[in-house]
Amino acid sequence: MLGLILTGEAIYALPFHVTRFFRPTVLEVFELSNTELGTAQALYGVVAMLAYFPGGLLADRFSTRLLITISLFSTAAGGLYMATLPGFHGSVFIWGFFGFTTILLFWAALIRATREWGGTDQQGRAYGLLEGGRGLLAAAWASIAAILFGFLFPDGIASASFGDKREALRLIIYGYTVVTMTAGVFAWFSLANPLPGKQRDLEEWKPSSENACAHILQVLRMPAVWLISVIVICAYVSYKGFDNYSLYAVEGFGMTEIESARIAAIGAWMRPIAALAAGLLGDRFLVSRMTVACFALLLLSHLFFAVLTPEPGVTWILLFNILIGGSAMFGLRGLYYALFEESRIPTAVTGTAVGLVSVLGYTPDIFVSYVGGVLLDEAPGLAGHQHYFYFLAVFAAIGLFAGFVLMRILRRTASVTYSSRSELAKKGAGR
């Protein structure tokens, strides 16, 4: 589990952490508008969408250790190019490259390995630990990066030259590249071999004899898979929206870039707490029920920011609502794959199911950053941010409805199963 946690967060540090915690500086140093950065990140989403489903098939057939290790080393190689601070066209290329390296061989393998670790009755604990541990690492790395960023500008970032900002951001990117490379080494020595015996990893590339088409058809016929896909879409829209909070702190509350990086890092510390708590509560009170509760809380948080008129300097309101919304947002990330077990999706098709859910569920990688960039550029300042939060609130409402429908279906299925077992028991007793 430690290996899964470390690799599960390290691989996304370069494509996501840099822009999430240092977005204003990234826009300036890379010489990008919000729309241009959104376009580059949209290409990540397009490539990822094409990679999710074949990645699921690979996860059902090949070694987890080899798949994950190759992904990490490839992503670290991309970080070396990112550190050259390319302009718009280079940014489009590198985020498209990250879409391939972080998804095809990695994502479904990570989710399948976590499900197998959790068994049949501790899925909330398994995914809560995974997401909580990933969140702990993300928050720690973000805090260290924010401290380093501030240390590089002892006289304040407002007086820093463009060249100083370039060198500081390049140092941050190199740091995340080293973390990704180190995680690849750790993955090779820590992740278990899922196949029996002590076969060499090159031998593990032999495909299983099961029919991949049969897996696909089986998964496509499951209503729960489609509803979980909608839940993941809506939860991920809010998670992508978190990338905007540092810029909102600057433009809405008048914070400096260093202060906004710190406020985003504080919000990130809710991730390990909320994900683990939601997972454990899901095992106790049903994962589907906790999913509905998180979406309700998230909807209220987005609507609050959508109607709020910030007062510069009154930052406790910003921090308080980030903590509330973050609890719900990160709680959902510790819950939605645990719905697989509650929905009784067969373990043998986990990778295929993850592939299908991910193809649909992570489409926000394509449109959220782009839509956000357009909204912010067309209505600069507070108005653009308010429009953006209304956009996030719509998806939170859809997720709330999808979670409620799934909860009702699972409750009805459980009731029918219990009745059938009771009838069989009565017949057995009569005999």
N, C-alpha and C positions, 0 to 999 in steps of 0.2 A: 504493500500500500504506500509506503514511503517513496518507492520508485515511481509509482503511478502519479502521486501528488507532485513530485518534483518535475517530472517530465511533462505532466499535464499543464503546468503553468509556464514552465520555461519556454516551451515552443511558441507561445503566443506573446512573449515579452516584446519582441521586435516589431511585429505587425500592429500591436495594439497598445502596449504600455507607453511607448514613446509619445504617441499622439494623444493618448488619454490624459496623461499627467503633465505634458508640456506642449499642449496644442498651440497656444499663442506664439511660443518661440518657434515651433515647427513651421507654422505658417510664414513667419518672417524670414527664417533662415533658408527654408526651401524655396522661398519666393513664390508662394502659392496663395490663391484665394480659397475661401471656404468651399466654393463649388469645385475647384480643381482638386483639392484634397479629397473631397467627396467622390469625385470621378475615379481617382486612383484607388480608393478603398472599395468602390463599387466593382472594379475589375477583380479585386480579391474575391468578392462575393460570387461573381460569375464563374471564375475558375473553381472556387470551392464547391459551388453547386454541381458542376460537372464531375467533380471528384468524389463527392460523398457516397454516391451509390456504388460505383465500382470499388470504392474503399471498403464498404460494408461486405461485399462479396469476398474481398481479400482477407478481411478479418476473420471470416468463418473458415478460412482454408489454410492460412499460413501462420508462422511464428510471430507472436506479439513482440517479443524482444527484438527481432531483426527489423520488423516494420517500424517500430518506434525509434530505434537507434538511427536508422537511415534518415528518417524525417528530421531529427534534431540536428544532425551534422549538416544536412542540406540547408536548413533554415539559418544556421550559424554562418554558412558560407554567404548567404544573401545579406547578412548583417554587415559583412565587410564592404559590400557595394553600397549599402545604405549609408554607411559612414562617410562616403564621398559627398554626401548631401546633394544628390542630383536634383535638377529642376523638375518641371512638370512631367516631361516624357520619361525621365528616369524613374520618377515616383510611380508612374503608371506601370512600368515594367516590374519594379521591385515588389509592389503589392500584388501584382498578378503572379509573380514567382512564389511569393509567400502563400498565396491561395492554393498552389499545388503542393508545396512541401509540407504544409501544416495539416493537410486534410487527407490526401489520397492514401497514404500508408499509416496514418496516425490515428485519426479521430475514432473511427469505429473500433479499432483495436483497443484503444483506451477504455471505451464504454463497455465492451464485451468483457475485458479483464476485470473491470470493477464489478460487474454483475456476478461473475463467477466467484469473486472474493466474498460477496455478500450473502451467498446462499439463497434460501427460499424465504427466510423470515427476518432478514436484517438488511433489506435493500435501502431503506432510508438511512441507516447507519453507514452503509458502504458509500453511497453517493454523497451523503452529508460530509463524511470524512474527506472524500475526494475533493469536493468543492470547497469545504472549509479549509482544508490544508492548502489547496491552490490559492485561496483567498488570503491566507496567512502569509504565504510567500509573496504574493503580489503586493500586499500592503507593506511588508517589510522592505521589499526591493524599492517600492515607490517612495517610502519614507527615506531610505538611504540615498536614493537618487535626488530627492528634493533637498535633503540636507547638503549633499555635495554640490547641487546646483546653486544653493544659497551661499555656500562657502566660496565658490568661485567668483562671487560678486560681493565682496565685503562692503563696498560703498553703495550697494543697491543696484538693481538691474537697470533702473531708469538711466543711470549715467554710463552704462556699459556700451561699448562700441559694437557695431555689427560683427566685426571680426571676433571679438571676445565671445559673443553669443554663439557664433559658428563653432568655435573650438570647444565651448562648454557642451553644446549639444552633441558634437562628435564624440566627446568623452563618454557621455551617457550611453550612446549607441554602442560604443566599443564595450562598455561594461555589460550591457545586456547580451552582446554577442558571446562574451566569455562565459556568462551564465548558461547560455544555450548549449555551447560546446561541452561544458562540464556536465550538464545534465545528460548529454548523449553518452558520455563515458560511464556515468553512474547507471544509466539504463541498461547498458550492456552487461554490467556485473550484478545488478540487483533484481531485474525482472525474471520471473520464473519461466522455465521451458514448459509450455502447455502440453507437449507431447510426451508419451511414456518413454522411459529409458533415458539414455544419455546420447541421443543422436546429435551430430553436428548440425549447426544452424543452416548450413548449405543444403543439408538433406531435408530440412523442414519445409522447403519450398515445393514439395510434392503435393499437388492438390488432393483434396479429399474426394471420395468416390460419390458423394452425394450430388444430386442433380441441382444445380444452381437455379434453373428455371422453376423447379418445384418449390424452392424456398421463396422465390419472388412471388409466385402466384399465391402461395399460402399467406404471405404477409399482406398482399394487396386486398385480400378478402376480409381483413380484420378491421371493423369499424373503429376500434380503440386506437389503432395505429394512426388513422387519419385525424382523430380528435387530439391525440397527443401531439401530432404535427402542428395543429393550430395553436395549441398551448405553448409549444416551443417557439413558434413564430412570434407570438405576442409577448412572451417573456423576454425574448432576445431583442425585440425592438426597444424595450425599456433599458436593457443592458447596454445596447449600442448608444442609447441616449445619454448614458452616464458619461460618455466621452465629451459631451458638450458642457458639463458642469463647470469645468475650470474656466472656459471662455465666458460662461454666464456669470461667474463670480467676478471676472474682470469688468465686463461691460454692464452688468446690472448693479453690482454692489461696490464698484470702484476699487477692487483689490488690485494689488500688483501681481505680476506673473509668478513671483516666488510664493506669495500668499495663496494664490489660487492653486498652485501645485500642492501646497501643504493641505488645503481644505479638501482637495480631491483624494489625497493620501489618507486623510482621516476618514473620509467616507468609505474608502476601500477597506479599512479595518473592520467594517461591519460584515464584510463578506465571510470570513471564517466563522464568526459568531452566529450569524443568521443562517448560513447554509447548514452547519452542524445542528443547530437547534431545530430548524425546520425538518431536517431528516429524522432526528430522534422523535420529534412530535408526530411526524408522519407514520412512523412505526407504531406509535401509541394510539393515535386517533384517526388513522387512515391518511394515506398520501393524497388522495383525491380531495379530501376535505380541507387539508392544509393548503392545497393548491388554490382552492376557491378563496380562502381567507387571505392569502398573499395578494391575489389579484385585486381584491376589494380594497386593501390597504394601498396598493400601488396606484389605483385609479384616483383615490383621494389625494395622494401626494402630487401626482401630475397636475390635477385640476387646481390645487393650491398654488403651484408655481405659475400656472397659466393666468390666474387672475391677480396675482400679487404685483403690487407696485413697490419695488425695492427702495429702501432708503440707504444711501451710501453710509457705511460704517456700522449699520445694524446687522452684523454678520451672524448673530446667534440664530436668527430666523432661517437663514440659508443652511447653516450647519444642522439645525434641528430637523428640517424637512429632508435634507440629504440622508440623515440617519434613519428617518422613518421610511422613506422610499427605498433606501438601500437595503434595509432589513427585508422588505418584501421582495425586491428584485433579486437579491442574492439568495434569499430563502427559496425562491422558485428554481434557481439553478441547482440547489441541492435536492430538489423534489422530482423534476419532470421525468428523468430517466428511471426513477424508482417506480413510476407508474407502469412500467413494463411488467413487473412481477404482479402487481395488483390486478392488472388487466389480463394476466395469465397468458402472456405471449411466450411461446416455447423457447427455452434457452438455446436450442439448436439453431434457431433462425435469428438470434440476437443481432449479429452483425448486419444481416440483410435488413432487419427492421430498423436498426440505427441508421443505416444508409438511406432508407426511404424517408424516415422522419427528418433526417438532417438535410436532405435535398430540399425539402419544403421548409423545415423549421429555421434554417439559417439563411433563407433568402433575404432577411434584413441586411445581411452583409452587402447586398447589391444596392438596395434603395435607401436605407436610413441615412447614411452619411451624405449621399447625394441630395436627398430631399432636404435634410437639415442645412446643407450648404446653400441650397437655393433659397430656402426660407430666410436664412440669416443675411444673405447678400441682397435680397429684394426688399427687406424691411430692416435696415441696419439698426442696431441698438436693442432696446427692450422689446419692442413690438415683434421683432423676428424671433426672439427667444420665447415669447408668449405663444406665438403661432406654433412653434416647435413643441411646446409642452401640450398644447391641444392635440397635436398630431400623435404624441405618445399616449395621451389619455384615451383616444379612440381605440388603440390596440389593446390597452389594458381592459377596456370594457368588453371587447370581443373575447379576450382570454378568460375573463370572468364568466361569460356565457358558455364558452366551450368547456371550461372546467366543471361548471354546474351540470351540463348535459352528460359528461363522462361520469361524474359522480352518481347521477341517477341511473345510468345504464349499468354501472358496476354493482350498485346496490340491488337493482332488479335481478341481475344475473346471479348474485350471491344468494338472493332469496329463493330463486328457482332451484339452484343447486342444493341448498339446504333442504327444500321441500322434497326433492327427488331422493336425497339420501335418507330422509325420514321415512318415505314410503318403502324404500328397499329394506330398511331396518325392520319395519313392521311386518313385511312379508317374510323376512328371515325368522323373526320371532314366531310367526304363525306356523311355520314349518317345524 
